[in-house]
Amino acid sequence: MSVFEFVKVLYSYNAEDETIGLKLIENTVLQFLEDRGDGWSKGVIGTREGWYPTSYVKKLTVDGVIDPVRLAAVIRSSDWTVCCTDEDKFYYLNKKSQETTWELPAVPVPQSLRQAKSPTDLTPENGLIPNSLSRHSLNLDSQPMNGPKDIQRKSSLRDLEKPKKSDKNSQKVVNGITFPESIGDQKPLHPGEDHYCDYFWSDTETGTGFEVTIQKATNGKYVIKEMSEFMKERAVIEEQYARSLLKLSKSQLGETEEGTLRRAWQIIKTELAVRAKIHSNFAGSVALNLEKPLLEYKEALKQPEKEYIPLMDQKRRQLKELDMLMEKAKGNPLYANRRPTLKALNSEDFKSLDRKGRKPILEDATRMLAAYNDIQQSWLETMIQALQEMEQQEEERSDNLKGLFLKYIDLNVQINENIAVNLQKVHDTIEHISKKADRELFIKHRATGRVRPVSRDPSANLFREC
């Protein structure tokens, strides 16, 4: 078997045990390594190697189209995901930038990968498969093939079938919650509008959709606290500025000036004192009308995490437990005191039971399913209520902050208008500076006499004969 064989994922698959199973994502490409012949195959994608259902993939032909060695290197790269269109045309997704390209990316190709001749060459020693996922650690060959555990494992292998893409009623379970495989005919709760309760049902790598909205609400409250601190600091700066202006207005600098220039200089210093008062009033307005309301609003905000997180977590745990019980019943014929279980409800084993034997099985199955659906419906209703409350709170927060921001602008406009009015008075005084008036005033108060020196008369007999 060639080491460079590739398969396209037809159906997504979440491995129950990720230490040995390989997670599959529809339309991605992985490198095929081994077929056990019992419905399971081994492959590698990125830095992970594991087992997956053989029926969930199909083989691809790359000979003469793409260099298989380079393709294998890209598949094993931690930076790229190899994908495939419905027409089996390759394209490549960059995991960091989320950008795609039709061109085969240039990634380093290990020498050991170039020299690999068979699947046995892909060993941890060659640096191609992590040691933690080697065949030895998987321990597939060393497990005893008898006993209840083996029966359960073999049964689950046989029972794993292809999902049908065309089945509108196909479902999947994520963290205990049942979802349709495709949104299909599922109508939004608010058609034509964007609302929380239509967009936060799926879980992410970092948490549930509910936790994403909780984080939004928590962050909104924290941001309000930061805004309050900002306004407090702005008020402090304005008050300090006002004090500095007032001190400068009392300075004796320039006091020896005279005339209309003196009056202009004095009005400039007086304006400084007035401006100091304007900025001091502005500081008080910021503290009273912005900082304080922000703090009060922060304290008044609800804390949805305290109300809803314990409730939602409790329902999640209940759903996971019930889902685990039902899945265990499907895969283990020794479950529930060796009686046929949920899996047997549609099997020949169930048909062979008498009415007395069927009744408790039907009751158990019906009771578990009814309990699951009741709890999930309650979880769904609680989720919708929580999302609606958090959305409403965010809208109110947006309106309140908008009002405070506009008030902040109004205060700035008002301070600038007051300063402009005061400066107009200064401007008018400066316009009345008169060099003529200053000259006349200076002469009036400082003149020393009007008689000017003259040249000596040469005809004057200044020297007498000796």
Disulfide bonds with the S-S distance in Angstrom:
none
